[in-house]
Amino acid sequence: MLTNYFVYITTKPAKTVLYTGVTNDIKRRMKEHFLNRGNEKTFAGRFYCYNLVYYEEYFDVRQAIEREKEIKDFSREKKVEIIISINPNWHFYRF
């Protein structure tokens, strides 16, 4: 059985902060981000980053982790470019 891995970017409702992560269950992870909103102990919670604006799918966890690291090293401008490449209006994906 193949497991899918997702590298994703979330943002807060005002779209001013970006969070990049990796998961093998994107639906569960987005629910966790939503439930964690306002939690000062986590970056995504502290900045209310629970709106999914970008994701990529991988079948190899190592590739997903490498891509997550790569995106985390990008400037905000470069992250915005990849978001716009597939989601030009920054619609929030819902699962």
PDB file of N, CA, C and O in Angstrom, chain B, residues numbered from 101:
ATOM      1  N   MET B 101       0.843  -1.192   0.000  1.00  0.00           N
ATOM      2  CA  MET B 101       0.000   0.000   0.000  1.00  0.00           C
ATOM      3  C   MET B 101       0.885   1.252   0.000  1.00  0.00           C
ATOM      4  O   MET B 101       1.768   1.401   0.844  1.00  0.00           O
ATOM      5  N   LEU B 102       0.638   2.128  -0.940  1.00  0.00           N
ATOM      6  CA  LEU B 102       1.394   3.370  -1.023  1.00  0.00           C
ATOM      7  C   LEU B 102       0.832   4.410  -0.063  1.00  0.00           C
ATOM      8  O   LEU B 102      -0.381   4.572   0.062  1.00  0.00           O
ATOM      9  N   THR B 103       1.713   5.090   0.592  1.00  0.00           N
ATOM     10  CA  THR B 103       1.319   6.194   1.454  1.00  0.00           C
ATOM     11  C   THR B 103       1.673   7.490   0.744  1.00  0.00           C
ATOM     12  O   THR B 103       2.757   7.623   0.175  1.00  0.00           O
ATOM     13  N   ASN B 104       0.775   8.421   0.782  1.00  0.00           N
ATOM     14  CA  ASN B 104       1.028   9.733   0.203  1.00  0.00           C
ATOM     15  C   ASN B 104       1.556  10.651   1.291  1.00  0.00           C
ATOM     16  O   ASN B 104       1.137  10.574   2.446  1.00  0.00           O
ATOM     17  N   TYR B 105       2.469  11.510   0.911  1.00  0.00           N
ATOM     18  CA  TYR B 105       3.002  12.522   1.801  1.00  0.00           C
ATOM     19  C   TYR B 105       2.757  13.869   1.147  1.00  0.00           C
ATOM     20  O   TYR B 105       2.841  14.004  -0.074  1.00  0.00           O
ATOM     21  N   PHE B 106       2.462  14.841   1.949  1.00  0.00           N
ATOM     22  CA  PHE B 106       2.135  16.160   1.440  1.00  0.00           C
ATOM     23  C   PHE B 106       3.044  17.209   2.068  1.00  0.00           C
ATOM     24  O   PHE B 106       3.217  17.252   3.286  1.00  0.00           O
ATOM     25  N   VAL B 107       3.612  18.039   1.228  1.00  0.00           N
ATOM     26  CA  VAL B 107       4.290  19.251   1.668  1.00  0.00           C
ATOM     27  C   VAL B 107       3.275  20.360   1.428  1.00  0.00           C
ATOM     28  O   VAL B 107       2.686  20.447   0.351  1.00  0.00           O
ATOM     29  N   TYR B 108       3.074  21.198   2.424  1.00  0.00           N
ATOM     30  CA  TYR B 108       1.986  22.164   2.323  1.00  0.00           C
ATOM     31  C   TYR B 108       2.377  23.513   2.903  1.00  0.00           C
ATOM     32  O   TYR B 108       3.312  23.633   3.695  1.00  0.00           O
ATOM     33  N   ILE B 109       1.628  24.519   2.481  1.00  0.00           N
ATOM     34  CA  ILE B 109       1.778  25.862   3.035  1.00  0.00           C
ATOM     35  C   ILE B 109       0.406  26.327   3.506  1.00  0.00           C
ATOM     36  O   ILE B 109      -0.582  26.263   2.776  1.00  0.00           O
ATOM     37  N   THR B 110       0.378  26.797   4.749  1.00  0.00           N
ATOM     38  CA  THR B 110      -0.844  27.386   5.290  1.00  0.00           C
ATOM     39  C   THR B 110      -0.581  28.864   5.575  1.00  0.00           C
ATOM     40  O   THR B 110       0.561  29.321   5.623  1.00  0.00           O
ATOM     41  N   THR B 111      -1.669  29.583   5.758  1.00  0.00           N
ATOM     42  CA  THR B 111      -1.566  30.998   6.090  1.00  0.00           C
ATOM     43  C   THR B 111      -2.704  31.370   7.034  1.00  0.00           C
ATOM     44  O   THR B 111      -3.655  30.611   7.219  1.00  0.00           O
ATOM     45  N   LYS B 112      -2.583  32.534   7.614  1.00  0.00           N
ATOM     46  CA  LYS B 112      -3.658  33.047   8.471  1.00  0.00           C
ATOM     47  C   LYS B 112      -4.712  33.716   7.585  1.00  0.00           C
ATOM     48  O   LYS B 112      -4.446  33.963   6.409  1.00  0.00           O
ATOM     49  N   PRO B 113      -5.884  34.011   8.113  1.00  0.00           N
ATOM     50  CA  PRO B 113      -6.929  34.625   7.282  1.00  0.00           C
ATOM     51  C   PRO B 113      -6.479  35.893   6.542  1.00  0.00           C
ATOM     52  O   PRO B 113      -6.921  36.135   5.419  1.00  0.00           O
ATOM     53  N   ALA B 114      -5.625  36.687   7.142  1.00  0.00           N
ATOM     54  CA  ALA B 114      -5.153  37.922   6.494  1.00  0.00           C
ATOM     55  C   ALA B 114      -4.036  37.666   5.478  1.00  0.00           C
ATOM     56  O   ALA B 114      -3.610  38.587   4.781  1.00  0.00           O
ATOM     57  N   LYS B 115      -3.562  36.422   5.392  1.00  0.00           N
ATOM     58  CA  LYS B 115      -2.533  36.007   4.421  1.00  0.00           C
ATOM     59  C   LYS B 115      -1.194  36.712   4.638  1.00  0.00           C
ATOM     60  O   LYS B 115      -0.448  36.920   3.682  1.00  0.00           O
ATOM     61  N   THR B 116      -0.884  37.077   5.867  1.00  0.00           N
ATOM     62  CA  THR B 116       0.348  37.802   6.147  1.00  0.00           C
ATOM     63  C   THR B 116       1.474  36.912   6.666  1.00  0.00           C
ATOM     64  O   THR B 116       2.631  37.331   6.666  1.00  0.00           O
ATOM     65  N   VAL B 117       1.163  35.701   7.105  1.00  0.00           N
ATOM     66  CA  VAL B 117       2.158  34.778   7.634  1.00  0.00           C
ATOM     67  C   VAL B 117       2.018  33.458   6.891  1.00  0.00           C
ATOM     68  O   VAL B 117       0.905  33.024   6.596  1.00  0.00           O
ATOM     69  N   LEU B 118       3.152  32.813   6.585  1.00  0.00           N
ATOM     70  CA  LEU B 118       3.139  31.525   5.897  1.00  0.00           C
ATOM     71  C   LEU B 118       3.796  30.469   6.773  1.00  0.00           C
ATOM     72  O   LEU B 118       4.811  30.727   7.419  1.00  0.00           O
ATOM     73  N   TYR B 119       3.207  29.279   6.789  1.00  0.00           N
ATOM     74  CA  TYR B 119       3.764  28.138   7.521  1.00  0.00           C
ATOM     75  C   TYR B 119       3.910  26.975   6.554  1.00  0.00           C
ATOM     76  O   TYR B 119       2.980  26.672   5.805  1.00  0.00           O
ATOM     77  N   THR B 120       5.062  26.321   6.560  1.00  0.00           N
ATOM     78  CA  THR B 120       5.314  25.175   5.693  1.00  0.00           C
ATOM     79  C   THR B 120       5.468  23.923   6.548  1.00  0.00           C
ATOM     80  O   THR B 120       6.155  23.937   7.569  1.00  0.00           O
ATOM     81  N   GLY B 121       4.821  22.840   6.119  1.00  0.00           N
ATOM     82  CA  GLY B 121       4.917  21.593   6.858  1.00  0.00           C
ATOM     83  C   GLY B 121       4.850  20.390   5.944  1.00  0.00           C
ATOM     84  O   GLY B 121       4.710  20.523   4.729  1.00  0.00           O
ATOM     85  N   VAL B 122       4.952  19.198   6.549  1.00  0.00           N
ATOM     86  CA  VAL B 122       4.845  17.930   5.824  1.00  0.00           C
ATOM     87  C   VAL B 122       3.974  16.996   6.662  1.00  0.00           C
ATOM     88  O   VAL B 122       4.029  17.014   7.892  1.00  0.00           O
ATOM     89  N   THR B 123       3.172  16.183   5.983  1.00  0.00           N
ATOM     90  CA  THR B 123       2.275  15.257   6.678  1.00  0.00           C
ATOM     91  C   THR B 123       1.948  14.085   5.762  1.00  0.00           C
ATOM     92  O   THR B 123       2.115  14.165   4.545  1.00  0.00           O
ATOM     93  N   ASN B 124       1.481  12.998   6.363  1.00  0.00           N
ATOM     94  CA  ASN B 124       0.984  11.875   5.560  1.00  0.00           C
ATOM     95  C   ASN B 124      -0.539  11.828   5.562  1.00  0.00           C
ATOM     96  O   ASN B 124      -1.136  10.936   4.960  1.00  0.00           O
ATOM     97  N   ASP B 125      -1.165  12.782   6.236  1.00  0.00           N
ATOM     98  CA  ASP B 125      -2.630  12.855   6.290  1.00  0.00           C
ATOM     99  C   ASP B 125      -3.023  14.333   6.319  1.00  0.00           C
ATOM    100  O   ASP B 125      -3.160  14.934   7.384  1.00  0.00           O
ATOM    101  N   ILE B 126      -3.197  14.894   5.143  1.00  0.00           N
ATOM    102  CA  ILE B 126      -3.404  16.345   5.061  1.00  0.00           C
ATOM    103  C   ILE B 126      -4.733  16.772   5.678  1.00  0.00           C
ATOM    104  O   ILE B 126      -4.817  17.841   6.283  1.00  0.00           O
ATOM    105  N   LYS B 127      -5.756  15.960   5.534  1.00  0.00           N
ATOM    106  CA  LYS B 127      -7.056  16.311   6.116  1.00  0.00           C
ATOM    107  C   LYS B 127      -6.943  16.396   7.646  1.00  0.00           C
ATOM    108  O   LYS B 127      -7.416  17.358   8.252  1.00  0.00           O
ATOM    109  N   ARG B 128      -6.323  15.399   8.258  1.00  0.00           N
ATOM    110  CA  ARG B 128      -6.140  15.403   9.713  1.00  0.00           C
ATOM    111  C   ARG B 128      -5.274  16.578  10.142  1.00  0.00           C
ATOM    112  O   ARG B 128      -5.566  17.247  11.134  1.00  0.00           O
ATOM    113  N   ARG B 129      -4.202  16.826   9.386  1.00  0.00           N
ATOM    114  CA  ARG B 129      -3.273  17.887   9.764  1.00  0.00           C
ATOM    115  C   ARG B 129      -3.923  19.260   9.688  1.00  0.00           C
ATOM    116  O   ARG B 129      -3.669  20.107  10.545  1.00  0.00           O
ATOM    117  N   MET B 130      -4.751  19.495   8.685  1.00  0.00           N
ATOM    118  CA  MET B 130      -5.436  20.789   8.581  1.00  0.00           C
ATOM    119  C   MET B 130      -6.416  20.961   9.743  1.00  0.00           C
ATOM    120  O   MET B 130      -6.578  22.065  10.263  1.00  0.00           O
ATOM    121  N   LYS B 131      -7.060  19.880  10.145  1.00  0.00           N
ATOM    122  CA  LYS B 131      -7.962  19.947  11.308  1.00  0.00           C
ATOM    123  C   LYS B 131      -7.161  20.283  12.565  1.00  0.00           C
ATOM    124  O   LYS B 131      -7.603  21.079  13.394  1.00  0.00           O
ATOM    125  N   GLU B 132      -5.981  19.672  12.704  1.00  0.00           N
ATOM    126  CA  GLU B 132      -5.132  19.970  13.859  1.00  0.00           C
ATOM    127  C   GLU B 132      -4.722  21.440  13.868  1.00  0.00           C
ATOM    128  O   GLU B 132      -4.765  22.091  14.911  1.00  0.00           O
ATOM    129  N   HIS B 133      -4.330  21.957  12.717  1.00  0.00           N
ATOM    130  CA  HIS B 133      -3.959  23.384  12.653  1.00  0.00           C
ATOM    131  C   HIS B 133      -5.143  24.258  13.057  1.00  0.00           C
ATOM    132  O   HIS B 133      -4.976  25.231  13.792  1.00  0.00           O
ATOM    133  N   PHE B 134      -6.328  23.915  12.582  1.00  0.00           N
ATOM    134  CA  PHE B 134      -7.506  24.704  12.929  1.00  0.00           C
ATOM    135  C   PHE B 134      -7.779  24.648  14.433  1.00  0.00           C
ATOM    136  O   PHE B 134      -8.040  25.674  15.060  1.00  0.00           O
ATOM    137  N   LEU B 135      -7.717  23.456  14.998  1.00  0.00           N
ATOM    138  CA  LEU B 135      -7.987  23.297  16.436  1.00  0.00           C
ATOM    139  C   LEU B 135      -6.897  23.940  17.290  1.00  0.00           C
ATOM    140  O   LEU B 135      -7.151  24.299  18.440  1.00  0.00           O
ATOM    141  N   ASN B 136      -5.699  24.089  16.751  1.00  0.00           N
ATOM    142  CA  ASN B 136      -4.569  24.671  17.475  1.00  0.00           C
ATOM    143  C   ASN B 136      -4.496  26.187  17.367  1.00  0.00           C
ATOM    144  O   ASN B 136      -3.621  26.804  17.974  1.00  0.00           O
ATOM    145  N   ARG B 137      -5.398  26.799  16.605  1.00  0.00           N
ATOM    146  CA  ARG B 137      -5.311  28.246  16.404  1.00  0.00           C
ATOM    147  C   ARG B 137      -5.315  28.960  17.757  1.00  0.00           C
ATOM    148  O   ARG B 137      -6.101  28.648  18.650  1.00  0.00           O
ATOM    149  N   GLY B 138      -4.413  29.923  17.871  1.00  0.00           N
ATOM    150  CA  GLY B 138      -4.279  30.672  19.114  1.00  0.00           C
ATOM    151  C   GLY B 138      -3.358  30.019  20.133  1.00  0.00           C
ATOM    152  O   GLY B 138      -3.087  30.618  21.174  1.00  0.00           O
ATOM    153  N   ASN B 139      -2.868  28.814  19.872  1.00  0.00           N
ATOM    154  CA  ASN B 139      -1.971  28.116  20.790  1.00  0.00           C
ATOM    155  C   ASN B 139      -0.582  28.746  20.700  1.00  0.00           C
ATOM    156  O   ASN B 139       0.099  28.620  19.682  1.00  0.00           O
ATOM    157  N   GLU B 140      -0.177  29.409  21.749  1.00  0.00           N
ATOM    158  CA  GLU B 140       1.110  30.119  21.761  1.00  0.00           C
ATOM    159  C   GLU B 140       2.310  29.183  21.696  1.00  0.00           C
ATOM    160  O   GLU B 140       3.424  29.636  21.431  1.00  0.00           O
ATOM    161  N   LYS B 141       2.111  27.893  21.930  1.00  0.00           N
ATOM    162  CA  LYS B 141       3.229  26.945  21.954  1.00  0.00           C
ATOM    163  C   LYS B 141       3.679  26.495  20.570  1.00  0.00           C
ATOM    164  O   LYS B 141       4.742  25.888  20.437  1.00  0.00           O
ATOM    165  N   THR B 142       2.894  26.781  19.543  1.00  0.00           N
ATOM    166  CA  THR B 142       3.270  26.377  18.186  1.00  0.00           C
ATOM    167  C   THR B 142       3.259  27.592  17.274  1.00  0.00           C
ATOM    168  O   THR B 142       2.483  28.526  17.476  1.00  0.00           O
ATOM    169  N   PHE B 143       4.132  27.571  16.263  1.00  0.00           N
ATOM    170  CA  PHE B 143       4.182  28.690  15.314  1.00  0.00           C
ATOM    171  C   PHE B 143       2.845  28.845  14.599  1.00  0.00           C
ATOM    172  O   PHE B 143       2.270  29.933  14.567  1.00  0.00           O
ATOM    173  N   ALA B 144       2.353  27.739  14.022  1.00  0.00           N
ATOM    174  CA  ALA B 144       1.094  27.804  13.258  1.00  0.00           C
ATOM    175  C   ALA B 144      -0.060  28.241  14.151  1.00  0.00           C
ATOM    176  O   ALA B 144      -0.932  28.991  13.713  1.00  0.00           O
ATOM    177  N   GLY B 145      -0.072  27.782  15.393  1.00  0.00           N
ATOM    178  CA  GLY B 145      -1.128  28.176  16.325  1.00  0.00           C
ATOM    179  C   GLY B 145      -1.024  29.633  16.716  1.00  0.00           C
ATOM    180  O   GLY B 145      -2.018  30.360  16.709  1.00  0.00           O
ATOM    181  N   ARG B 146       0.159  30.053  17.053  1.00  0.00           N
ATOM    182  CA  ARG B 146       0.393  31.437  17.490  1.00  0.00           C
ATOM    183  C   ARG B 146      -0.013  32.443  16.419  1.00  0.00           C
ATOM    184  O   ARG B 146      -0.528  33.517  16.729  1.00  0.00           O
ATOM    185  N   PHE B 147       0.225  32.084  15.141  1.00  0.00           N
ATOM    186  CA  PHE B 147      -0.067  33.005  14.046  1.00  0.00           C
ATOM    187  C   PHE B 147      -1.329  32.638  13.265  1.00  0.00           C
ATOM    188  O   PHE B 147      -1.583  33.199  12.199  1.00  0.00           O
ATOM    189  N   TYR B 148      -2.120  31.700  13.789  1.00  0.00           N
ATOM    190  CA  TYR B 148      -3.417  31.319  13.188  1.00  0.00           C
ATOM    191  C   TYR B 148      -3.268  30.834  11.735  1.00  0.00           C
ATOM    192  O   TYR B 148      -4.087  31.163  10.877  1.00  0.00           O
ATOM    193  N   CYS B 149      -2.224  30.056  11.478  1.00  0.00           N
ATOM    194  CA  CYS B 149      -1.973  29.528  10.127  1.00  0.00           C
ATOM    195  C   CYS B 149      -2.713  28.211   9.936  1.00  0.00           C
ATOM    196  O   CYS B 149      -2.124  27.139  10.070  1.00  0.00           O
ATOM    197  N   TYR B 150      -3.981  28.290   9.631  1.00  0.00           N
ATOM    198  CA  TYR B 150      -4.786  27.085   9.442  1.00  0.00           C
ATOM    199  C   TYR B 150      -5.474  27.033   8.078  1.00  0.00           C
ATOM    200  O   TYR B 150      -6.260  26.121   7.826  1.00  0.00           O
ATOM    201  N   ASN B 151      -5.198  27.981   7.209  1.00  0.00           N
ATOM    202  CA  ASN B 151      -5.798  28.007   5.874  1.00  0.00           C
ATOM    203  C   ASN B 151      -4.810  27.463   4.849  1.00  0.00           C
ATOM    204  O   ASN B 151      -3.755  28.057   4.625  1.00  0.00           O
ATOM    205  N   LEU B 152      -5.144  26.347   4.232  1.00  0.00           N
ATOM    206  CA  LEU B 152      -4.278  25.698   3.253  1.00  0.00           C
ATOM    207  C   LEU B 152      -4.356  26.435   1.918  1.00  0.00           C
ATOM    208  O   LEU B 152      -5.435  26.611   1.352  1.00  0.00           O
ATOM    209  N   VAL B 153      -3.181  26.867   1.423  1.00  0.00           N
ATOM    210  CA  VAL B 153      -3.133  27.579   0.140  1.00  0.00           C
ATOM    211  C   VAL B 153      -2.278  26.876  -0.907  1.00  0.00           C
ATOM    212  O   VAL B 153      -2.315  27.232  -2.085  1.00  0.00           O
ATOM    213  N   TYR B 154      -1.500  25.870  -0.476  1.00  0.00           N
ATOM    214  CA  TYR B 154      -0.597  25.202  -1.418  1.00  0.00           C
ATOM    215  C   TYR B 154      -0.237  23.830  -0.882  1.00  0.00           C
ATOM    216  O   TYR B 154      -0.050  23.651   0.322  1.00  0.00           O
ATOM    217  N   TYR B 155      -0.140  22.849  -1.794  1.00  0.00           N
ATOM    218  CA  TYR B 155       0.391  21.546  -1.389  1.00  0.00           C
ATOM    219  C   TYR B 155       0.947  20.811  -2.592  1.00  0.00           C
ATOM    220  O   TYR B 155       0.555  21.040  -3.736  1.00  0.00           O
ATOM    221  N   GLU B 156       1.877  19.922  -2.287  1.00  0.00           N
ATOM    222  CA  GLU B 156       2.481  19.023  -3.268  1.00  0.00           C
ATOM    223  C   GLU B 156       2.384  17.614  -2.690  1.00  0.00           C
ATOM    224  O   GLU B 156       2.444  17.433  -1.474  1.00  0.00           O
ATOM    225  N   GLU B 157       2.235  16.630  -3.550  1.00  0.00           N
ATOM    226  CA  GLU B 157       2.094  15.246  -3.105  1.00  0.00           C
ATOM    227  C   GLU B 157       3.327  14.433  -3.491  1.00  0.00           C
ATOM    228  O   GLU B 157       3.855  14.566  -4.595  1.00  0.00           O
ATOM    229  N   TYR B 158       3.775  13.589  -2.561  1.00  0.00           N
ATOM    230  CA  TYR B 158       4.929  12.720  -2.767  1.00  0.00           C
ATOM    231  C   TYR B 158       4.591  11.311  -2.291  1.00  0.00           C
ATOM    232  O   TYR B 158       3.727  11.119  -1.435  1.00  0.00           O
ATOM    233  N   PHE B 159       5.292  10.326  -2.864  1.00  0.00           N
ATOM    234  CA  PHE B 159       5.140   8.945  -2.420  1.00  0.00           C
ATOM    235  C   PHE B 159       6.333   8.495  -1.592  1.00  0.00           C
ATOM    236  O   PHE B 159       6.290   7.431  -0.975  1.00  0.00           O
ATOM    237  N   ASP B 160       7.382   9.279  -1.571  1.00  0.00           N
ATOM    238  CA  ASP B 160       8.593   8.973  -0.816  1.00  0.00           C
ATOM    239  C   ASP B 160       8.742  10.020   0.282  1.00  0.00           C
ATOM    240  O   ASP B 160       8.879  11.209  -0.005  1.00  0.00           O
ATOM    241  N   VAL B 161       8.715   9.585   1.528  1.00  0.00           N
ATOM    242  CA  VAL B 161       8.778  10.510   2.654  1.00  0.00           C
ATOM    243  C   VAL B 161      10.078  11.317   2.639  1.00  0.00           C
ATOM    244  O   VAL B 161      10.082  12.482   3.038  1.00  0.00           O
ATOM    245  N   ARG B 162      11.174  10.719   2.188  1.00  0.00           N
ATOM    246  CA  ARG B 162      12.449  11.447   2.152  1.00  0.00           C
ATOM    247  C   ARG B 162      12.384  12.614   1.176  1.00  0.00           C
ATOM    248  O   ARG B 162      12.896  13.698   1.456  1.00  0.00           O
ATOM    249  N   GLN B 163      11.749  12.383   0.024  1.00  0.00           N
ATOM    250  CA  GLN B 163      11.603  13.478  -0.945  1.00  0.00           C
ATOM    251  C   GLN B 163      10.720  14.585  -0.373  1.00  0.00           C
ATOM    252  O   GLN B 163      10.997  15.770  -0.561  1.00  0.00           O
ATOM    253  N   ALA B 164       9.659  14.193   0.323  1.00  0.00           N
ATOM    254  CA  ALA B 164       8.759  15.184   0.921  1.00  0.00           C
ATOM    255  C   ALA B 164       9.492  16.025   1.960  1.00  0.00           C
ATOM    256  O   ALA B 164       9.341  17.246   1.996  1.00  0.00           O
ATOM    257  N   ILE B 165      10.283  15.373   2.798  1.00  0.00           N
ATOM    258  CA  ILE B 165      11.021  16.101   3.835  1.00  0.00           C
ATOM    259  C   ILE B 165      12.055  17.034   3.212  1.00  0.00           C
ATOM    260  O   ILE B 165      12.229  18.162   3.673  1.00  0.00           O
ATOM    261  N   GLU B 166      12.734  16.576   2.180  1.00  0.00           N
ATOM    262  CA  GLU B 166      13.713  17.430   1.496  1.00  0.00           C
ATOM    263  C   GLU B 166      13.037  18.650   0.876  1.00  0.00           C
ATOM    264  O   GLU B 166      13.553  19.765   0.952  1.00  0.00           O
ATOM    265  N   ARG B 167      11.878  18.425   0.264  1.00  0.00           N
ATOM    266  CA  ARG B 167      11.151  19.550  -0.346  1.00  0.00           C
ATOM    267  C   ARG B 167      10.660  20.523   0.722  1.00  0.00           C
ATOM    268  O   ARG B 167      10.709  21.737   0.524  1.00  0.00           O
ATOM    269  N   GLU B 168      10.192  20.002   1.844  1.00  0.00           N
ATOM    270  CA  GLU B 168       9.765  20.877   2.937  1.00  0.00           C
ATOM    271  C   GLU B 168      10.927  21.766   3.372  1.00  0.00           C
ATOM    272  O   GLU B 168      10.755  22.974   3.536  1.00  0.00           O
ATOM    273  N   LYS B 169      12.096  21.182   3.559  1.00  0.00           N
ATOM    274  CA  LYS B 169      13.276  21.955   3.955  1.00  0.00           C
ATOM    275  C   LYS B 169      13.613  23.017   2.912  1.00  0.00           C
ATOM    276  O   LYS B 169      13.940  24.155   3.248  1.00  0.00           O
ATOM    277  N   GLU B 170      13.527  22.626   1.646  1.00  0.00           N
ATOM    278  CA  GLU B 170      13.820  23.563   0.561  1.00  0.00           C
ATOM    279  C   GLU B 170      12.868  24.752   0.608  1.00  0.00           C
ATOM    280  O   GLU B 170      13.302  25.902   0.535  1.00  0.00           O
ATOM    281  N   ILE B 171      11.569  24.476   0.730  1.00  0.00           N
ATOM    282  CA  ILE B 171      10.578  25.559   0.767  1.00  0.00           C
ATOM    283  C   ILE B 171      10.774  26.429   1.997  1.00  0.00           C
ATOM    284  O   ILE B 171      10.662  27.651   1.912  1.00  0.00           O
ATOM    285  N   LYS B 172      11.067  25.816   3.140  1.00  0.00           N
ATOM    286  CA  LYS B 172      11.286  26.603   4.355  1.00  0.00           C
ATOM    287  C   LYS B 172      12.446  27.586   4.195  1.00  0.00           C
ATOM    288  O   LYS B 172      12.456  28.648   4.817  1.00  0.00           O
ATOM    289  N   ASP B 173      13.417  27.228   3.363  1.00  0.00           N
ATOM    290  CA  ASP B 173      14.558  28.120   3.124  1.00  0.00           C
ATOM    291  C   ASP B 173      14.260  29.226   2.114  1.00  0.00           C
ATOM    292  O   ASP B 173      15.036  30.173   1.986  1.00  0.00           O
ATOM    293  N   PHE B 174      13.145  29.113   1.399  1.00  0.00           N
ATOM    294  CA  PHE B 174      12.783  30.136   0.415  1.00  0.00           C
ATOM    295  C   PHE B 174      12.452  31.447   1.116  1.00  0.00           C
ATOM    296  O   PHE B 174      12.028  31.463   2.272  1.00  0.00           O
ATOM    297  N   SER B 175      12.650  32.528   0.404  1.00  0.00           N
ATOM    298  CA  SER B 175      12.172  33.834   0.872  1.00  0.00           C
ATOM    299  C   SER B 175      10.643  33.840   0.782  1.00  0.00           C
ATOM    300  O   SER B 175      10.049  32.995   0.111  1.00  0.00           O
ATOM    301  N   ARG B 176      10.034  34.772   1.444  1.00  0.00           N
ATOM    302  CA  ARG B 176       8.572  34.898   1.335  1.00  0.00           C
ATOM    303  C   ARG B 176       8.178  35.102  -0.126  1.00  0.00           C
ATOM    304  O   ARG B 176       7.203  34.520  -0.601  1.00  0.00           O
ATOM    305  N   GLU B 177       8.940  35.926  -0.829  1.00  0.00           N
ATOM    306  CA  GLU B 177       8.638  36.202  -2.238  1.00  0.00           C
ATOM    307  C   GLU B 177       8.602  34.903  -3.061  1.00  0.00           C
ATOM    308  O   GLU B 177       7.699  34.703  -3.874  1.00  0.00           O
ATOM    309  N   LYS B 178       9.573  34.040  -2.849  1.00  0.00           N
ATOM    310  CA  LYS B 178       9.630  32.766  -3.585  1.00  0.00           C
ATOM    311  C   LYS B 178       8.461  31.858  -3.179  1.00  0.00           C
ATOM    312  O   LYS B 178       7.898  31.171  -4.031  1.00  0.00           O
ATOM    313  N   LYS B 179       8.091  31.845  -1.904  1.00  0.00           N
ATOM    314  CA  LYS B 179       6.934  31.056  -1.458  1.00  0.00           C
ATOM    315  C   LYS B 179       5.660  31.572  -2.121  1.00  0.00           C
ATOM    316  O   LYS B 179       4.826  30.787  -2.572  1.00  0.00           O
ATOM    317  N   VAL B 180       5.517  32.877  -2.178  1.00  0.00           N
ATOM    318  CA  VAL B 180       4.349  33.475  -2.837  1.00  0.00           C
ATOM    319  C   VAL B 180       4.317  33.066  -4.308  1.00  0.00           C
ATOM    320  O   VAL B 180       3.247  32.771  -4.840  1.00  0.00           O
ATOM    321  N   GLU B 181       5.457  33.044  -4.963  1.00  0.00           N
ATOM    322  CA  GLU B 181       5.519  32.630  -6.366  1.00  0.00           C
ATOM    323  C   GLU B 181       5.000  31.208  -6.560  1.00  0.00           C
ATOM    324  O   GLU B 181       4.235  30.950  -7.489  1.00  0.00           O
ATOM    325  N   ILE B 182       5.411  30.283  -5.689  1.00  0.00           N
ATOM    326  CA  ILE B 182       4.941  28.905  -5.884  1.00  0.00           C
ATOM    327  C   ILE B 182       3.461  28.765  -5.541  1.00  0.00           C
ATOM    328  O   ILE B 182       2.756  27.962  -6.153  1.00  0.00           O
ATOM    329  N   ILE B 183       2.990  29.534  -4.574  1.00  0.00           N
ATOM    330  CA  ILE B 183       1.546  29.509  -4.260  1.00  0.00           C
ATOM    331  C   ILE B 183       0.766  29.999  -5.476  1.00  0.00           C
ATOM    332  O   ILE B 183      -0.181  29.350  -5.919  1.00  0.00           O
ATOM    333  N   ILE B 184       1.169  31.144  -6.009  1.00  0.00           N
ATOM    334  CA  ILE B 184       0.475  31.743  -7.155  1.00  0.00           C
ATOM    335  C   ILE B 184       0.537  30.841  -8.387  1.00  0.00           C
ATOM    336  O   ILE B 184      -0.367  30.877  -9.221  1.00  0.00           O
ATOM    337  N   SER B 185       1.583  30.041  -8.509  1.00  0.00           N
ATOM    338  CA  SER B 185       1.719  29.169  -9.685  1.00  0.00           C
ATOM    339  C   SER B 185       0.572  28.163  -9.799  1.00  0.00           C
ATOM    340  O   SER B 185       0.228  27.744 -10.905  1.00  0.00           O
ATOM    341  N   ILE B 186      -0.023  27.771  -8.669  1.00  0.00           N
ATOM    342  CA  ILE B 186      -1.159  26.838  -8.744  1.00  0.00           C
ATOM    343  C   ILE B 186      -2.435  27.405  -8.126  1.00  0.00           C
ATOM    344  O   ILE B 186      -3.518  26.853  -8.317  1.00  0.00           O
ATOM    345  N   ASN B 187      -2.309  28.493  -7.394  1.00  0.00           N
ATOM    346  CA  ASN B 187      -3.459  29.059  -6.686  1.00  0.00           C
ATOM    347  C   ASN B 187      -3.364  30.590  -6.747  1.00  0.00           C
ATOM    348  O   ASN B 187      -3.118  31.234  -5.728  1.00  0.00           O
ATOM    349  N   PRO B 188      -3.558  31.175  -7.943  1.00  0.00           N
ATOM    350  CA  PRO B 188      -3.321  32.611  -8.121  1.00  0.00           C
ATOM    351  C   PRO B 188      -4.192  33.520  -7.254  1.00  0.00           C
ATOM    352  O   PRO B 188      -3.804  34.653  -6.967  1.00  0.00           O
ATOM    353  N   ASN B 189      -5.333  33.053  -6.845  1.00  0.00           N
ATOM    354  CA  ASN B 189      -6.223  33.879  -6.018  1.00  0.00           C
ATOM    355  C   ASN B 189      -6.153  33.549  -4.527  1.00  0.00           C
ATOM    356  O   ASN B 189      -6.919  34.080  -3.723  1.00  0.00           O
ATOM    357  N   TRP B 190      -5.223  32.667  -4.177  1.00  0.00           N
ATOM    358  CA  TRP B 190      -5.029  32.274  -2.783  1.00  0.00           C
ATOM    359  C   TRP B 190      -6.324  31.753  -2.151  1.00  0.00           C
ATOM    360  O   TRP B 190      -6.634  32.081  -1.005  1.00  0.00           O
ATOM    361  N   HIS B 191      -7.071  30.947  -2.895  1.00  0.00           N
ATOM    362  CA  HIS B 191      -8.255  30.318  -2.318  1.00  0.00           C
ATOM    363  C   HIS B 191      -7.818  29.355  -1.232  1.00  0.00           C
ATOM    364  O   HIS B 191      -6.764  28.729  -1.350  1.00  0.00           O
ATOM    365  N   PHE B 192      -8.600  29.227  -0.185  1.00  0.00           N
ATOM    366  CA  PHE B 192      -8.295  28.291   0.896  1.00  0.00           C
ATOM    367  C   PHE B 192      -8.891  26.939   0.530  1.00  0.00           C
ATOM    368  O   PHE B 192     -10.100  26.815   0.335  1.00  0.00           O
ATOM    369  N   TYR B 193      -8.027  25.921   0.439  1.00  0.00           N
ATOM    370  CA  TYR B 193      -8.494  24.566   0.135  1.00  0.00           C
ATOM    371  C   TYR B 193      -9.194  23.983   1.353  1.00  0.00           C
ATOM    372  O   TYR B 193      -8.754  24.176   2.486  1.00  0.00           O
ATOM    373  N   ARG B 194     -10.268  23.282   1.114  1.00  0.00           N
ATOM    374  CA  ARG B 194     -11.016  22.604   2.184  1.00  0.00           C
ATOM    375  C   ARG B 194     -11.067  21.128   1.898  1.00  0.00           C
ATOM    376  O   ARG B 194     -11.250  20.718   0.752  1.00  0.00           O
ATOM    377  N   PHE B 195     -10.908  20.326   2.924  1.00  0.00           N
ATOM    378  CA  PHE B 195     -10.997  18.878   2.781  1.00  0.00           C
ATOM    379  C   PHE B 195     -12.163  18.350   3.570  1.00  0.00           C
ATOM    380  O   PHE B 195     -12.408  17.143   3.577  1.00  0.00           O
TER     381      PHE B 195
END
